[in-house]
Amino acid sequence: MTFFAIFASKSEPQQQPREKSGASAGTLDVSKEEKWEQIEQIDLSFLPIPDYTPGTDEEKRLVRKIDLYLLPTIFMMYLLSYLDRTNIGNAKTAGMEVDLDLSSTQYSTVLVVMIVFYVSMEIPTNMILSKSRPSIFLPAIMILWGTVTASMSQVKTYHQMVACRALVGIFEAGFAPGVLLMFSSWYRRSEQAMRFGIYISAPVLSGAFGGLFAGAITGHLDGVRGMAGWRWLFLIEGVGTVGIAFMAFFTLLDFPSKSRYMSDRERDLALTRLKYESLLNSNTDHTDMTHSKALKKALINWRTWLFTLGYAIINTTSSQSYFYPTLVKSLGYSGTKIQYMTVPIYAVAFVFNISTSYFGDRHIQNHRGHFISCCMVIVCLTGILTTTVYNNTARYIFLIFMCAAVWCATSSCLAFASSSFGYLEREARGISLATMNGLGTASTIAGSFLFPAKDSPKYIMGFSVVSATSFLGIAIFLLLAFLIKRYPGN
């Protein structure tokens, strides 16, 4: 059994037996006693398995099977996705900036153009995904962005690099919201924090291993066959992405109602257990909702816009990930050591993210808004300290804890949003999540200009903005926690 299944199985909540039960959207945040009283009054005849009892051995086996098919595949896909998105920072410090004669503004433009196309394509691609097979759609777009990443090894000019990054943005746009839709279609609310923690740990690890790979590739392959080390970096990582994408064709699950690796009984159980908890309504996986109706329902939902604002704040603070090699360089490191010194930043974030996600399903599933606010407090304080302390070792430690808090907030926000939109039909839920992910990610456009070279080594403007937006994030997630507890089903 894989690490994913072992870890996930330990996080399974214990269910109480009952004689007759069901769920409504309004039971998500009430006490256990009130919940079971409401459940016992609901007719379960509409469920695919009317005599369903939660927490059975059969259900646990199903969850382990879902984990084995879904988590390792999604993990590797997202790891490569984030690696292909952020390796531009490693390439910059490895010589790309000099070879392409990039100014600080041009480098920021290279970052921004990818985000612009990424954001603009998220909702359209997720509308396609909700009507298609994820096992085909997601690996297909991965092959496309991997091919473009590999071709970036041959660019000769700034404009060619801009064009390649735009294509990467277009092809990657459907992946992250697609994963959100997949997780909310397979996992119950009480199961999602751990899975999102594993999912978010992929880009954290890609940052850690990205530094190691970048150091090894740029240090040992520079000049081989007449190619600079940063060109080898794009080529090797792009080819690896395409290889993983072909494997994903054979392992990735589809939606529960038509997944090829599930028996009829398993498909019915997968649908029943989610409808039972009201993460899906009775029509969710068999709806004929049109795109226009789904779009309207998603865009008039107050949750969509509050989560979008909150996620935008988190992404503004996380935009520094494109600059970690540059920020580390400003602390006095040079050469390939710059790449290696980014590893501890991501390694600590990985440990914190997995730990908080593990306890998230068990202890804080009804307090995720408060937990995210606490993470934002840490980001705010470390941002202030980074600009006021002059010791480079201390600033490096602050950078580590800031990164850890940002990633913990990210995974918790995704789990919080996915469970909060669970009562919507799949098409509307997909658009809400895509809107949050797309417009929320758009904030990194501003973040791409927060750390210009002229501000080195203190980068006071960048860290000041990070602290200020984090302070706003504290208020947003406290408000979300209050409103969702008060209005759980509308």
C-alpha positions as CSV (number, residue, x, y, z in Angstrom):
1,M,0.0,0.0,0.0
2,T,1.3,3.4,-0.9
3,F,2.2,6.3,1.5
4,F,-1.0,8.1,0.3
5,A,-3.4,5.3,1.2
6,I,-1.7,4.6,4.5
7,F,-1.8,8.2,5.6
8,A,-5.3,8.7,4.3
9,S,-6.7,5.6,6.0
10,K,-5.4,6.8,9.3
11,S,-7.3,10.1,8.9
12,E,-10.7,8.4,8.4
13,P,-13.1,9.7,11.0
14,Q,-15.0,7.3,13.1
15,Q,-18.7,7.2,12.2
16,Q,-21.5,6.4,14.6
17,P,-24.0,3.7,13.6
18,R,-27.5,4.7,13.1
19,E,-30.8,3.1,12.2
20,K,-31.9,5.5,9.5
21,S,-30.1,8.6,8.4
22,G,-29.6,11.2,5.8
23,A,-28.3,14.7,5.6
24,S,-29.1,18.2,4.5
25,A,-26.9,21.1,3.7
26,G,-28.0,22.8,6.9
27,T,-26.5,20.0,9.1
28,L,-22.8,20.7,8.3
29,D,-22.0,22.8,11.3
30,V,-24.4,21.8,14.0
31,S,-23.7,19.6,17.0
32,K,-23.6,15.8,16.6
33,E,-26.8,15.3,18.6
34,E,-28.7,17.8,16.5
35,K,-27.3,16.4,13.4
36,W,-28.4,12.8,14.1
37,E,-31.9,14.0,15.2
38,Q,-32.3,15.8,11.8
39,I,-30.9,12.9,9.8
40,E,-33.3,10.4,11.2
41,Q,-36.3,12.4,9.9
42,I,-35.1,12.3,6.3
43,D,-36.3,9.8,3.7
44,L,-33.4,8.0,2.1
45,S,-35.3,6.3,-0.7
46,F,-33.9,8.6,-3.3
47,L,-30.3,7.4,-2.6
48,P,-28.8,4.7,-4.9
49,I,-28.3,2.7,-1.7
50,P,-31.3,3.5,0.5
51,D,-30.1,1.4,3.5
52,Y,-26.7,3.1,3.5
53,T,-24.8,3.1,6.8
54,P,-21.7,5.3,7.1
55,G,-18.4,4.1,8.3
56,T,-18.8,0.4,7.2
57,D,-15.8,-1.7,6.2
58,E,-17.1,-1.6,2.6
59,E,-17.0,2.2,2.6
60,K,-13.5,2.2,4.1
61,R,-12.3,-0.1,1.4
62,L,-13.8,2.2,-1.2
63,V,-12.1,5.2,0.2
64,R,-8.7,3.4,0.1
65,K,-9.4,2.4,-3.5
66,I,-10.2,6.0,-4.4
67,D,-7.0,7.1,-2.6
68,L,-4.8,4.6,-4.5
69,Y,-6.1,5.6,-7.9
70,L,-6.5,9.4,-7.4
71,L,-3.9,10.7,-4.9
72,P,-0.6,9.4,-6.4
73,T,-1.7,10.5,-9.9
74,I,-2.9,13.9,-8.9
75,F,0.1,14.4,-6.7
76,M,2.6,13.7,-9.5
77,M,0.6,15.8,-12.0
78,Y,0.5,18.8,-9.7
79,L,4.2,18.4,-8.8
80,L,5.2,18.6,-12.4
81,S,2.7,21.4,-13.0
82,Y,4.1,23.6,-10.3
83,L,7.7,22.7,-11.3
84,D,7.0,23.8,-14.9
85,R,5.4,27.0,-13.6
86,T,8.1,28.1,-11.2
87,N,11.3,26.8,-12.8
88,I,11.5,30.2,-14.5
89,G,12.9,31.5,-11.2
90,N,15.7,28.9,-11.1
91,A,16.4,29.6,-14.8
92,K,16.7,33.3,-14.1
93,T,19.5,33.0,-11.5
94,A,21.2,30.2,-13.6
95,G,21.9,32.6,-16.6
96,M,18.6,33.0,-18.5
97,E,18.4,36.6,-17.5
98,V,21.8,37.4,-19.0
99,D,21.5,35.2,-22.1
100,L,18.1,36.7,-23.1
101,D,19.1,40.2,-21.9
102,L,16.1,40.5,-19.6
103,S,15.5,43.6,-17.6
104,S,13.7,43.3,-14.2
105,T,10.5,44.6,-15.8
106,Q,10.7,42.1,-18.7
107,Y,11.2,39.2,-16.2
108,S,8.1,40.3,-14.4
109,T,6.2,40.5,-17.7
110,V,7.3,36.9,-18.4
111,L,5.7,35.9,-15.1
112,V,2.5,38.0,-15.7
113,V,1.7,36.8,-19.2
114,M,1.4,33.3,-18.0
115,I,-1.0,34.3,-15.1
116,V,-3.2,36.4,-17.5
117,F,-3.8,33.5,-19.8
118,Y,-4.1,31.1,-16.9
119,V,-6.8,33.2,-15.3
120,S,-8.8,33.9,-18.5
121,M,-9.0,30.2,-19.5
122,E,-10.0,28.7,-16.1
123,I,-13.8,29.0,-16.3
124,P,-14.1,27.8,-20.0
125,T,-11.8,24.8,-19.4
126,N,-13.7,23.8,-16.2
127,M,-17.0,24.0,-18.1
128,I,-15.5,21.6,-20.6
129,L,-14.2,19.3,-17.8
130,S,-17.6,19.0,-16.1
131,K,-19.0,17.5,-19.3
132,S,-16.0,15.4,-20.2
133,R,-13.8,12.6,-18.9
134,P,-11.1,13.8,-16.5
135,S,-9.0,10.8,-17.3
136,I,-8.6,12.1,-20.8
137,F,-8.9,15.8,-20.4
138,L,-6.4,16.4,-17.6
139,P,-3.6,14.3,-19.1
140,A,-4.2,15.8,-22.5
141,I,-3.6,19.4,-21.4
142,M,-0.6,18.2,-19.3
143,I,1.0,16.8,-22.5
144,L,0.5,20.2,-24.1
145,W,2.0,22.3,-21.4
146,G,4.9,19.8,-20.9
147,T,5.7,20.0,-24.6
148,V,5.8,23.8,-24.5
149,T,8.0,23.7,-21.4
150,A,10.5,21.5,-23.2
151,S,10.5,23.9,-26.2
152,M,11.4,26.8,-23.9
153,S,14.9,25.3,-23.9
154,Q,15.3,26.6,-27.5
155,V,14.0,30.2,-27.1
156,K,16.4,32.9,-28.3
157,T,14.6,36.1,-27.5
158,Y,12.4,37.7,-24.8
159,H,9.4,37.7,-27.1
160,Q,9.7,34.0,-27.7
161,M,9.8,33.4,-24.0
162,V,6.7,35.5,-23.5
163,A,4.8,33.4,-26.1
164,C,5.8,30.1,-24.5
165,R,4.8,31.3,-21.1
166,A,1.4,32.4,-22.5
167,L,0.8,28.9,-23.9
168,V,1.8,27.3,-20.6
169,G,-0.8,29.4,-18.9
170,I,-3.5,28.4,-21.4
171,F,-2.8,24.7,-21.1
172,E,-2.4,24.6,-17.3
173,A,-5.6,26.6,-16.7
174,G,-7.9,23.6,-16.5
175,F,-5.8,21.6,-14.1
176,A,-6.1,23.1,-10.6
177,P,-9.9,23.8,-10.8
178,G,-10.3,20.4,-12.3
179,V,-8.7,18.8,-9.3
180,L,-10.9,20.8,-6.9
181,L,-13.9,19.5,-8.8
182,M,-12.6,16.0,-8.7
183,F,-11.9,16.0,-5.0
184,S,-15.3,17.5,-4.1
185,S,-16.9,14.8,-6.3
186,W,-15.2,11.9,-4.6
187,Y,-14.5,12.9,-0.9
188,R,-16.8,13.8,1.9
189,R,-16.3,17.0,3.8
190,S,-14.6,15.3,6.7
191,E,-12.1,13.6,4.4
192,Q,-11.0,16.6,2.3
193,A,-8.4,18.4,4.5
194,M,-6.0,15.5,4.5
195,R,-6.4,15.0,0.7
196,F,-5.9,18.7,-0.1
197,G,-2.9,18.7,2.3
198,I,-1.3,15.9,0.2
199,Y,-2.3,17.7,-3.0
200,I,-0.8,21.0,-1.9
201,S,2.3,19.2,-0.6
202,A,3.1,18.5,-4.3
203,P,4.1,22.1,-5.2
204,V,5.8,22.4,-1.9
205,L,8.0,19.4,-2.7
206,S,8.4,20.6,-6.2
207,G,9.9,23.7,-4.8
208,A,12.3,21.7,-2.6
209,F,13.3,19.2,-5.3
210,G,13.2,22.0,-7.9
211,G,16.0,23.6,-6.1
212,L,18.0,20.4,-6.0
213,F,17.3,19.5,-9.6
214,A,18.1,23.0,-10.7
215,G,21.4,23.0,-8.8
216,A,22.3,19.6,-10.2
217,I,21.2,20.3,-13.8
218,T,22.6,23.8,-14.1
219,G,25.8,22.8,-12.3
220,H,26.6,19.7,-14.2
221,L,25.0,20.1,-17.7
222,D,26.0,23.7,-18.3
223,G,27.7,23.8,-21.7
224,V,26.9,20.1,-22.6
225,R,26.1,19.8,-26.3
226,G,26.5,23.6,-26.5
227,M,23.4,24.3,-24.3
228,A,23.4,26.4,-21.2
229,G,22.3,24.8,-17.9
230,W,19.0,26.7,-17.7
231,R,18.1,25.4,-21.2
232,W,18.7,21.8,-20.0
233,L,16.5,22.6,-17.0
234,F,13.5,23.4,-19.2
235,L,14.1,20.5,-21.5
236,I,14.5,17.8,-18.9
237,E,11.5,18.9,-16.8
238,G,9.3,19.3,-19.8
239,V,10.0,15.8,-21.1
240,G,9.4,14.4,-17.6
241,T,6.0,16.2,-17.5
242,V,4.9,14.5,-20.8
243,G,6.0,11.1,-19.5
244,I,3.9,11.5,-16.3
245,A,0.9,12.7,-18.4
246,F,0.9,9.5,-20.5
247,M,0.9,7.4,-17.3
248,A,-2.1,9.4,-16.0
249,F,-4.2,8.3,-18.9
250,F,-4.3,4.8,-17.4
251,T,-4.6,5.6,-13.7
252,L,-6.7,8.8,-13.3
253,L,-10.4,8.3,-12.1
254,D,-13.4,9.9,-13.8
255,F,-16.4,11.2,-12.0
256,P,-18.2,8.7,-9.7
257,S,-21.2,7.9,-11.9
258,K,-19.0,6.7,-14.8
259,S,-15.6,5.8,-13.4
260,R,-14.1,2.8,-15.3
261,Y,-12.2,1.4,-12.3
262,M,-15.3,1.0,-10.1
263,S,-17.9,-1.7,-10.0
264,D,-21.6,-0.7,-10.1
265,R,-21.9,-1.2,-6.4
266,E,-18.8,1.0,-5.8
267,R,-20.2,3.7,-8.0
268,D,-23.5,3.6,-6.2
269,L,-21.7,3.7,-2.8
270,A,-19.5,6.7,-3.9
271,L,-22.6,8.7,-4.9
272,T,-24.6,7.7,-1.9
273,R,-22.1,8.6,0.8
274,L,-21.6,12.1,-0.7
275,K,-25.3,12.7,-1.1
276,Y,-25.9,11.5,2.4
277,E,-23.6,14.2,3.7
278,S,-25.1,16.7,1.3
279,L,-21.8,17.4,-0.4
280,L,-23.8,16.5,-3.5
281,N,-27.5,17.0,-4.0
282,S,-29.7,14.3,-5.6
283,N,-29.0,15.7,-9.1
284,T,-25.4,16.5,-8.9
285,D,-23.9,13.7,-10.9
286,H,-26.8,13.3,-13.3
287,T,-27.8,16.9,-13.9
288,D,-28.8,18.4,-17.2
289,M,-28.1,22.0,-15.9
290,T,-27.0,24.2,-18.8
291,H,-23.8,26.2,-18.8
292,S,-25.7,29.5,-18.7
293,K,-27.8,28.4,-15.6
294,A,-24.7,27.0,-13.9
295,L,-22.8,30.2,-14.6
296,K,-25.6,32.3,-13.2
297,K,-26.0,30.2,-10.1
298,A,-22.3,30.3,-9.4
299,L,-21.8,34.0,-9.9
300,I,-24.7,35.2,-7.8
301,N,-23.5,33.1,-4.9
302,W,-21.9,35.3,-2.1
303,R,-19.5,32.4,-1.2
304,T,-17.9,32.6,-4.7
305,W,-16.8,36.2,-4.2
306,L,-15.7,36.0,-0.6
307,F,-13.6,32.9,-1.3
308,T,-12.2,34.5,-4.4
309,L,-11.1,37.6,-2.4
310,G,-9.7,35.4,0.4
311,Y,-7.8,33.2,-2.1
312,A,-6.5,36.2,-3.9
313,I,-5.0,37.5,-0.7
314,I,-3.3,34.1,-0.1
315,N,-2.0,34.1,-3.7
316,T,-0.6,37.6,-3.3
317,T,1.4,36.5,-0.3
318,S,2.6,33.3,-2.1
319,S,3.7,35.2,-5.3
320,Q,7.1,35.5,-3.6
321,S,7.7,31.8,-4.6
322,Y,8.7,33.0,-8.0
323,F,11.4,35.0,-6.3
324,Y,12.8,32.6,-3.7
325,P,16.1,32.2,-5.5
326,T,16.3,35.9,-5.9
327,L,15.5,36.6,-2.3
328,V,18.0,33.9,-1.1
329,K,20.6,35.6,-3.4
330,S,19.9,38.9,-1.6
331,L,21.0,37.2,1.7
332,G,24.5,36.8,0.4
333,Y,24.5,33.4,-1.3
334,S,25.8,32.8,-4.8
335,G,26.3,30.2,-7.5
336,T,24.5,26.9,-7.3
337,K,24.2,27.4,-3.5
338,I,21.3,29.8,-4.3
339,Q,19.4,26.8,-5.7
340,Y,20.2,24.6,-2.8
341,M,19.3,27.1,-0.1
342,T,15.7,27.2,-1.4
343,V,15.3,23.6,-0.3
344,P,14.9,24.2,3.5
345,I,12.2,26.8,2.8
346,Y,10.0,24.3,1.0
347,A,11.0,21.3,3.2
348,V,9.7,23.0,6.4
349,A,6.5,24.1,4.6
350,F,6.0,20.4,3.6
351,V,6.2,19.2,7.1
352,F,3.9,21.9,8.5
353,N,1.4,21.4,5.7
354,I,1.1,17.7,6.1
355,S,0.9,17.9,9.9
356,T,-1.9,20.6,9.9
357,S,-3.8,18.8,7.2
358,Y,-3.7,15.5,9.1
359,F,-5.2,17.2,12.1
360,G,-7.5,19.3,10.0
361,D,-9.9,16.5,9.2
362,R,-10.0,15.3,12.8
363,H,-10.1,18.6,14.8
364,I,-10.6,21.8,12.8
365,Q,-13.0,20.9,9.9
366,N,-15.5,23.3,11.4
367,H,-12.9,25.9,12.2
368,R,-11.0,26.2,9.0
369,G,-11.7,29.9,8.6
370,H,-10.2,30.5,12.1
371,F,-7.1,28.4,11.3
372,I,-6.5,30.2,8.0
373,S,-6.7,33.5,9.9
374,C,-4.0,32.3,12.3
375,C,-1.8,31.4,9.3
376,M,-2.3,35.0,8.0
377,V,-1.3,36.4,11.3
378,I,2.1,34.5,11.0
379,V,2.5,35.8,7.5
380,C,1.8,39.3,8.5
381,L,4.2,39.2,11.5
382,T,7.1,37.6,9.6
383,G,6.7,40.1,6.7
384,I,7.1,42.9,9.2
385,L,10.1,41.3,10.9
386,T,11.8,40.7,7.6
387,T,11.8,44.4,6.8
388,T,12.9,45.5,10.2
389,V,15.6,43.0,11.1
390,Y,19.0,43.2,9.4
391,N,20.6,39.9,10.4
392,N,20.5,37.7,7.2
393,T,20.2,34.4,9.2
394,A,17.2,35.7,11.0
395,R,15.6,37.0,7.8
396,Y,16.1,33.6,6.2
397,I,14.3,31.9,9.2
398,F,11.5,34.4,8.8
399,L,11.2,33.5,5.1
400,I,11.0,29.8,6.0
401,F,8.1,30.4,8.5
402,M,6.3,32.8,6.1
403,C,6.4,30.1,3.4
404,A,5.1,27.4,5.7
405,A,2.2,29.6,6.9
406,V,1.3,30.5,3.3
407,W,1.1,26.9,2.1
408,C,-0.9,25.8,5.2
409,A,-3.4,28.6,4.5
410,T,-3.6,27.5,0.8
411,S,-4.5,23.9,1.4
412,S,-6.9,24.8,4.2
413,C,-8.6,27.4,1.9
414,L,-9.1,24.8,-0.8
415,A,-10.6,22.3,1.6
416,F,-12.8,25.0,3.1
417,A,-14.1,26.2,-0.3
418,S,-14.6,22.7,-1.7
419,S,-16.7,21.6,1.3
420,S,-18.6,25.0,1.4
421,F,-19.7,24.7,-2.2
422,G,-20.6,21.0,-1.8
423,Y,-24.4,21.6,-1.9
424,L,-24.3,23.0,-5.5
425,E,-24.8,21.0,-8.6
426,R,-21.5,19.8,-10.2
427,E,-21.5,22.3,-13.0
428,A,-22.3,25.3,-10.7
429,R,-19.8,24.0,-8.2
430,G,-17.1,23.7,-10.9
431,I,-17.6,27.3,-12.0
432,S,-17.5,28.6,-8.5
433,L,-14.3,26.8,-7.8
434,A,-12.8,27.8,-11.1
435,T,-13.8,31.5,-10.4
436,M,-12.1,31.3,-7.0
437,N,-9.0,29.7,-8.4
438,G,-8.8,31.8,-11.5
439,L,-9.6,35.3,-10.2
440,G,-7.8,34.4,-7.0
441,T,-4.7,33.5,-8.9
442,A,-4.9,36.8,-10.8
443,S,-3.6,38.6,-7.8
444,T,-0.2,37.1,-8.5
445,I,-0.1,39.5,-11.5
446,A,0.5,42.3,-8.9
447,G,2.7,40.0,-6.9
448,S,5.0,39.5,-9.9
449,F,6.1,43.1,-9.6
450,L,6.6,43.2,-5.8
451,F,10.3,42.3,-5.7
452,P,12.1,44.4,-8.4
453,A,15.9,44.3,-8.5
454,K,16.2,47.9,-7.4
455,D,14.7,47.0,-4.0
456,S,17.4,44.5,-3.2
457,P,18.4,43.4,-0.6
458,K,15.6,44.5,1.8
459,Y,12.7,44.4,-0.6
460,I,10.7,46.6,1.7
461,M,7.9,47.3,-0.7
462,G,7.3,43.6,-1.4
463,F,7.2,42.4,2.2
464,S,5.1,45.5,3.3
465,V,2.5,44.6,0.7
466,V,2.5,40.9,1.9
467,S,2.0,42.0,5.5
468,A,-0.8,44.5,4.6
469,T,-2.7,42.0,2.5
470,S,-2.3,39.3,5.1
471,F,-3.9,41.6,7.7
472,L,-6.9,42.0,5.3
473,G,-7.0,38.2,4.9
474,I,-7.4,37.7,8.6
475,A,-10.7,39.7,8.5
476,I,-11.9,38.0,5.3
477,F,-11.6,34.4,6.7
478,L,-13.0,35.3,10.1
479,L,-16.0,36.7,8.2
480,L,-16.3,33.5,6.1
481,A,-16.2,31.4,9.2
482,F,-19.0,33.4,10.8
483,L,-21.3,33.5,7.7
484,I,-20.9,29.8,6.7
485,K,-21.7,28.7,10.2
486,R,-24.7,31.0,10.2
487,Y,-25.9,30.2,6.7
488,P,-24.5,26.6,5.9
489,G,-26.8,25.8,3.0
490,N,-27.3,29.0,1.0
